[in-house]
Structures are given as structure tokens and as C-alpha cells.
Amino acid sequence: MSPMPRGSSAPKRRLPHRKLQRLLMIIVIIIIILFGVIYGWDYRPQTLIDETTSIRESYVRQVNIDTSFGSRNVEIVVETLQIPTYVTFWWQQGTTNARILFGNQQVQVNSTSTTNVSVQNPGGTYYLRVAKSETECAPCMNCEAPTCVTTIHVVVKV
């Protein structure tokens, strides 16, 4: 009986080169598919706000918009019924860093205003404010009076 060569006391288990390549390709494809699914889910069309309310002074809402993968287009629709309103949309990070994306856009009585804006700031928060026109309500000294209240319908879509 001939002696076994040194270092080969047991057969080594190794993946053949081709099997290793296939395994790596499958893993890469799975990662790409997962990334695509996450991206598609985050960037699907969504309605973030759709509500009708009455306001005496103003209406402010925080809007959470995910910009992790780049800029988003936002459609803001505001309808007012009794008193003209003004719409402001801004981004804010912390207490000092803010950028107005559009401000004091007027919405006439019984009309709808649609504005499209591109948002791209990661981090921070977006805010929407709808304020009634004070000049229209100036003769009214009692702001609790029904004549100083307006109904608005706000829709925000990404």
C-alpha cells in the first residue's frame, strides 16, 4: 500500500467555479429586485392629504414626503367656498433652516387652485398652510361669527 500524499488526508469540498459564479449572480439579482421593490413601493402614487374642513384663521398640516431616492413631484389642490384663501408650502429643517417653495398663492371663492412643485430635500419636514384672507373678514369684528368661517378642501398627492 502506498502512503497518502501529505495535506490530502481527506477530500476537500469546494464549490466548482461555475457553481460559485451562478450563486453570486443569483444573489446579485435578488438584491437588485429587492431594491426595485422598495423603490417602487416608496415612489408609488399616493394621496397624503384629502380632507374638507372649516377654518376661522388658518389650517396647517405637516406633510411627510420620502425623498430618499431623489426628487418627488407634489400636486397640491385647494378649494375654498366662502372666503378667499392663501396657500403656502415650505420645507423646514430644525428651527432656522427653511425654504418656501411657494407662498401666498391666492385661491378665489368657489374655485380650485392646483399647484405642482418638485421637492428634493432629504431630512426635514414639509408644511402646508391655508389661511383665509383677513381683508375679506375685516368688517367682521367677531371672528366666531359664521360669516368669518370658510370651508376648504385640501388634496396633496405625490
Backbone bond lengths (Angstrom), bond angles and torsions (degrees), N, CA, C in turn:
res aa  C-N    CA-C-N  psi(-1)  N-CA   C-N-CA  omega(-1)  CA-C   N-CA-C  phi
1 M - - - 1.415 - - 1.518 108.30 -
2 S 1.306 114.38 134.64 1.461 117.70 -177.77 1.527 109.69 -90.35
3 P 1.289 115.74 145.10 1.467 118.64 -179.08 1.539 110.94 -69.44
4 M 1.359 115.92 150.26 1.468 120.82 178.52 1.512 108.74 -76.34
5 P 1.294 115.21 141.70 1.465 117.71 177.63 1.527 110.50 -63.81
6 R 1.296 114.66 150.86 1.462 120.39 -178.66 1.530 110.85 -66.62
7 G 1.328 116.11 144.07 1.457 121.27 175.77 1.507 113.70 83.58
8 S 1.292 119.26 -4.16 1.465 119.55 179.87 1.515 109.64 -124.05
9 S 1.325 116.05 47.76 1.455 119.82 -177.77 1.525 111.99 -67.86
10 A 1.331 117.71 -28.76 1.466 120.43 177.52 1.519 107.89 -137.03
11 P 1.309 116.73 150.26 1.466 117.56 178.72 1.533 109.96 -66.22
12 K 1.324 116.25 135.63 1.465 121.30 -179.39 1.524 109.28 -82.54
13 R 1.335 114.34 140.13 1.462 119.28 177.25 1.524 107.41 -100.79
14 R 1.282 115.04 113.29 1.462 121.29 178.64 1.509 108.55 -133.56
15 L 1.316 114.12 145.61 1.457 117.98 174.55 1.519 107.90 -75.30
16 P 1.280 116.29 133.30 1.460 117.26 174.08 1.528 109.41 -60.63
17 H 1.305 115.58 154.59 1.462 123.02 -175.63 1.531 111.58 -55.46
18 R 1.307 118.68 -42.54 1.473 122.65 -178.56 1.531 111.63 -65.71
19 K 1.316 116.85 -41.07 1.465 119.75 179.56 1.527 110.74 -65.40
20 L 1.316 117.11 -38.34 1.453 121.48 177.82 1.528 110.67 -63.69
21 Q 1.327 117.53 -42.49 1.463 121.27 177.54 1.525 110.96 -61.79
22 R 1.315 117.60 -44.25 1.472 121.24 179.53 1.528 110.92 -62.42
23 L 1.316 116.11 -43.53 1.455 120.32 179.75 1.533 110.76 -61.33
24 L 1.322 117.07 -44.75 1.465 120.90 178.31 1.525 111.32 -63.05
25 M 1.329 117.80 -41.22 1.466 120.93 178.79 1.522 110.64 -63.71
26 I 1.315 117.69 -41.49 1.466 121.03 179.38 1.526 110.30 -63.61
27 I 1.323 117.19 -42.57 1.465 120.97 178.96 1.526 110.64 -63.18
28 V 1.323 117.68 -43.90 1.467 121.49 178.97 1.526 110.51 -63.16
29 I 1.316 117.95 -42.75 1.468 121.51 179.26 1.526 110.43 -63.28
30 I 1.322 117.85 -41.94 1.466 121.21 178.49 1.529 110.52 -62.50
31 I 1.322 117.42 -42.13 1.471 121.25 178.81 1.522 110.35 -63.15
32 I 1.322 117.96 -43.46 1.466 121.59 179.21 1.529 110.47 -63.38
33 I 1.319 117.55 -42.59 1.468 121.08 178.83 1.528 110.53 -63.61
34 L 1.328 117.83 -43.63 1.463 120.88 178.54 1.525 111.37 -61.59
35 F 1.320 117.09 -43.19 1.462 121.10 177.90 1.528 109.93 -60.99
36 G 1.323 117.38 -43.65 1.465 121.44 178.79 1.516 112.45 -62.64
37 V 1.327 117.01 -40.07 1.469 120.74 178.86 1.529 110.38 -65.69
38 I 1.316 117.51 -44.04 1.467 121.01 179.10 1.523 110.28 -63.70
39 Y 1.318 117.22 -45.38 1.465 121.80 178.50 1.524 110.28 -60.65
40 G 1.312 117.03 -46.89 1.462 121.27 -179.97 1.514 112.23 -62.74
41 W 1.326 117.47 -38.46 1.457 120.59 -179.82 1.527 110.62 -68.16
42 D 1.340 117.60 -44.07 1.461 120.72 -179.58 1.523 112.19 -67.83
43 Y 1.301 117.93 -30.94 1.459 121.38 -173.97 1.522 113.48 -105.15
44 R 1.322 117.87 17.37 1.459 120.38 176.30 1.530 108.51 -70.84
45 P 1.330 118.27 153.42 1.467 119.95 176.88 1.531 109.88 -62.65
46 Q 1.317 115.71 132.05 1.460 121.04 -177.82 1.524 110.30 -138.77
47 T 1.305 116.82 148.98 1.459 122.07 169.82 1.522 106.22 -101.84
48 L 1.336 115.87 113.26 1.457 120.64 -176.97 1.526 111.92 -85.36
49 I 1.332 116.63 -35.84 1.463 121.79 178.58 1.520 107.42 -136.88
50 D 1.315 116.64 135.15 1.463 122.42 172.03 1.519 106.53 -153.37
51 E 1.336 115.36 89.92 1.456 117.68 -177.40 1.518 112.06 -146.19
52 T 1.304 114.16 152.87 1.456 123.16 175.96 1.519 106.93 -115.70
53 T 1.331 116.07 130.97 1.457 120.38 -178.08 1.519 109.80 -150.34
54 S 1.315 116.25 162.04 1.464 122.22 174.62 1.518 108.26 -101.06
55 I 1.337 116.12 138.66 1.465 119.53 179.26 1.523 110.00 -125.55
56 R 1.330 115.18 145.27 1.461 121.74 174.30 1.526 109.41 -99.30
57 E 1.302 117.20 -38.50 1.466 122.58 -178.83 1.527 110.38 -119.69
58 S 1.347 114.53 -71.18 1.465 118.43 -177.89 1.523 109.84 -153.04
59 Y 1.303 113.39 169.73 1.464 123.14 -178.38 1.517 105.71 -130.92
60 V 1.324 118.44 122.38 1.466 122.05 179.90 1.519 108.09 -125.69
61 R 1.318 115.53 132.13 1.471 120.93 178.17 1.516 109.45 -133.13
62 Q 1.318 115.28 140.54 1.460 122.31 172.02 1.520 106.97 -87.04
63 V 1.340 116.37 133.66 1.461 121.17 -177.79 1.525 108.09 -119.51
64 N 1.323 117.23 120.42 1.462 121.65 178.81 1.523 109.28 -92.18
65 I 1.327 115.44 112.73 1.462 121.72 -178.64 1.522 108.10 -121.75
66 D 1.321 116.81 121.29 1.463 121.72 -179.77 1.524 109.72 -81.59
67 T 1.334 116.17 117.88 1.463 121.27 176.79 1.526 110.44 -118.12
68 S 1.323 116.84 29.69 1.464 121.30 -178.09 1.519 112.54 -59.88
69 F 1.326 116.57 -36.49 1.460 120.59 -175.60 1.523 112.60 -102.74
70 G 1.320 118.85 11.77 1.461 120.85 179.31 1.511 111.69 128.34
71 S 1.317 115.76 -169.69 1.457 120.75 -174.01 1.527 112.22 -71.44
72 R 1.326 115.14 157.12 1.469 123.08 178.55 1.518 108.43 -128.93
73 N 1.303 116.63 146.98 1.458 121.24 172.57 1.520 108.17 -94.86
74 V 1.329 115.87 130.87 1.454 122.04 -178.26 1.524 108.24 -118.35
75 E 1.321 115.92 131.97 1.462 121.44 176.10 1.523 107.90 -109.23
76 I 1.344 115.52 124.01 1.460 121.45 -179.12 1.524 107.88 -116.81
77 V 1.327 115.89 121.93 1.464 121.83 -179.65 1.522 107.59 -119.41
78 V 1.337 116.10 125.44 1.460 121.19 178.56 1.523 108.38 -128.17
79 E 1.320 115.44 130.45 1.462 121.90 176.77 1.521 107.44 -122.29
80 T 1.322 116.96 136.25 1.463 120.71 177.85 1.523 109.06 -125.44
81 L 1.337 116.13 149.89 1.459 119.26 -174.00 1.527 114.34 -110.18
82 Q 1.339 120.24 -49.32 1.461 120.45 -172.37 1.527 114.61 -102.88
83 I 1.316 117.78 -38.52 1.466 122.15 -173.85 1.525 108.24 -128.86
84 P 1.348 119.34 139.30 1.469 120.26 176.25 1.533 110.79 -58.48
85 T 1.316 115.90 148.81 1.464 120.97 179.79 1.524 109.99 -129.10
86 Y 1.330 114.68 166.31 1.457 122.18 176.71 1.522 108.23 -124.63
87 V 1.325 116.39 136.73 1.462 121.98 -176.56 1.528 109.22 -111.88
88 T 1.331 116.38 133.99 1.462 122.73 175.57 1.523 107.86 -130.78
89 F 1.336 116.02 137.16 1.466 122.04 179.35 1.514 107.40 -131.58
90 W 1.335 117.62 125.51 1.454 120.02 -177.85 1.518 111.52 -144.00
91 W 1.348 113.44 163.46 1.461 122.90 176.51 1.512 106.98 -113.04
92 Q 1.336 116.82 140.40 1.456 120.25 -179.92 1.517 110.26 -142.14
93 Q 1.333 114.58 136.83 1.462 121.12 175.47 1.514 107.21 -127.37
94 G 1.316 116.70 118.72 1.456 120.05 -176.51 1.522 110.54 71.65
95 T 1.330 116.14 -153.71 1.465 119.69 -177.86 1.518 113.09 -101.31
96 T 1.326 118.05 -14.72 1.465 119.01 -174.92 1.523 114.22 -116.57
97 N 1.299 118.61 -23.08 1.460 121.09 -175.09 1.530 109.74 -94.78
98 A 1.343 116.48 106.10 1.464 120.29 -179.19 1.524 109.44 -140.40
99 R 1.328 115.51 150.98 1.466 120.56 177.97 1.530 108.29 -140.69
100 I 1.324 116.40 121.67 1.464 121.20 177.92 1.516 108.18 -80.73
101 L 1.326 116.29 122.91 1.459 121.26 179.58 1.522 110.68 -85.46
102 F 1.303 118.25 -36.64 1.463 123.03 164.09 1.519 107.59 -158.32
103 G 1.329 115.70 145.55 1.451 119.03 -174.90 1.507 112.97 -136.41
104 N 1.319 114.91 147.50 1.459 123.97 175.91 1.519 113.78 50.95
105 Q 1.294 115.94 43.57 1.466 120.48 175.32 1.528 107.44 -80.66
106 Q 1.328 116.23 120.35 1.458 119.99 -173.70 1.525 112.07 -80.49
107 V 1.336 114.36 142.01 1.460 122.52 173.82 1.526 106.33 -121.44
108 Q 1.314 116.92 117.58 1.462 121.89 -178.26 1.527 110.85 -73.75
109 V 1.321 115.50 163.50 1.468 121.89 178.86 1.526 109.71 -61.45
110 N 1.329 115.72 139.77 1.472 123.51 179.54 1.527 112.70 54.43
111 S 1.306 116.27 39.00 1.466 119.82 176.91 1.522 109.42 -138.78
112 T 1.324 114.00 169.05 1.457 121.49 -179.44 1.519 108.68 -123.23
113 S 1.312 115.99 135.89 1.465 121.73 176.12 1.523 108.42 -114.70
114 T 1.324 116.03 128.11 1.464 121.29 177.36 1.517 108.42 -116.59
115 T 1.327 116.52 127.85 1.460 122.04 179.75 1.518 108.73 -129.03
116 N 1.323 115.99 133.66 1.464 121.71 174.35 1.519 108.11 -109.37
117 V 1.307 116.28 133.52 1.458 121.36 -179.68 1.526 108.20 -140.62
118 S 1.335 115.94 145.00 1.457 121.34 177.57 1.523 108.43 -98.18
119 V 1.330 116.50 126.84 1.462 121.10 178.84 1.524 108.51 -111.79
120 Q 1.336 115.54 144.62 1.461 118.31 -175.39 1.514 113.95 -148.21
121 N 1.321 118.71 2.64 1.454 120.58 -176.58 1.523 111.55 -83.72
122 P 1.354 117.65 113.56 1.464 118.92 174.90 1.524 109.02 -75.82
123 G 1.291 116.38 146.89 1.454 119.51 -176.74 1.517 109.71 75.86
124 G 1.296 116.87 164.65 1.452 119.59 -178.43 1.516 111.05 79.39
125 T 1.320 115.12 -174.92 1.454 121.31 -174.93 1.517 109.63 -137.11
126 Y 1.312 115.78 146.35 1.460 121.66 175.27 1.520 108.50 -99.68
127 Y 1.346 115.56 142.93 1.458 121.30 -179.63 1.520 109.76 -129.37
128 L 1.332 115.26 146.61 1.459 122.86 176.14 1.523 107.39 -124.14
129 R 1.340 115.60 130.29 1.465 120.47 178.54 1.517 108.53 -127.70
130 V 1.326 115.72 130.85 1.459 122.32 173.17 1.521 105.78 -119.79
131 A 1.338 116.66 117.62 1.463 121.23 -178.46 1.517 109.00 -120.10
132 K 1.315 115.89 141.22 1.462 118.68 179.14 1.519 109.23 -76.77
133 S 1.311 115.85 156.01 1.455 122.23 178.60 1.522 108.89 -72.58
134 E 1.329 116.86 119.78 1.463 120.64 -179.50 1.526 111.21 -70.76
135 T 1.327 118.00 -29.74 1.464 119.53 -178.99 1.520 111.26 -66.40
136 E 1.316 117.00 -30.75 1.464 120.29 178.64 1.519 111.41 -72.24
137 C 1.307 117.16 -23.34 1.458 120.97 -176.06 1.527 111.25 -107.90
138 A 1.340 117.99 5.13 1.460 121.49 -176.51 1.525 113.55 -58.43
139 P 1.346 120.08 -41.41 1.462 118.26 -179.46 1.530 112.41 -63.58
140 C 1.295 116.32 -20.35 1.466 120.53 -177.51 1.523 108.78 -86.24
141 M 1.314 117.78 109.48 1.459 120.28 -179.34 1.525 111.21 -81.46
142 N 1.309 116.68 -22.86 1.460 121.24 -179.74 1.524 108.10 -103.07
143 C 1.315 116.92 101.92 1.471 120.16 -175.80 1.515 112.65 -73.03
144 E 1.310 117.49 -2.97 1.457 120.18 174.47 1.528 110.88 -85.17
145 A 1.312 116.46 -11.30 1.465 120.13 -178.43 1.522 110.02 -64.73
146 P 1.334 117.70 146.27 1.467 120.49 -178.77 1.524 113.45 -61.16
147 T 1.344 117.44 -22.75 1.466 119.24 -179.64 1.519 111.93 -73.28
148 C 1.321 117.63 -14.53 1.468 121.04 -179.87 1.524 112.10 -101.81
149 V 1.308 117.15 15.80 1.463 122.25 178.80 1.519 107.68 -115.21
150 T 1.324 116.25 137.96 1.464 119.64 176.30 1.523 109.67 -127.26
151 T 1.287 115.36 150.15 1.465 121.29 177.16 1.517 108.32 -98.59
152 I 1.331 115.45 132.25 1.469 120.33 178.27 1.522 109.28 -124.06
153 H 1.301 114.96 153.26 1.465 121.78 172.46 1.524 106.11 -123.51
154 V 1.323 117.21 122.97 1.465 123.02 -176.22 1.526 109.29 -120.15
155 V 1.341 115.51 130.54 1.462 121.78 175.71 1.525 107.62 -130.50
156 V 1.330 116.83 128.13 1.468 122.09 175.40 1.520 107.16 -124.62
157 K 1.346 115.63 122.28 1.468 121.35 -179.55 1.521 109.97 -125.39
158 V 1.329 115.22 145.81 1.471 120.77 171.58 1.502 108.23 -120.05
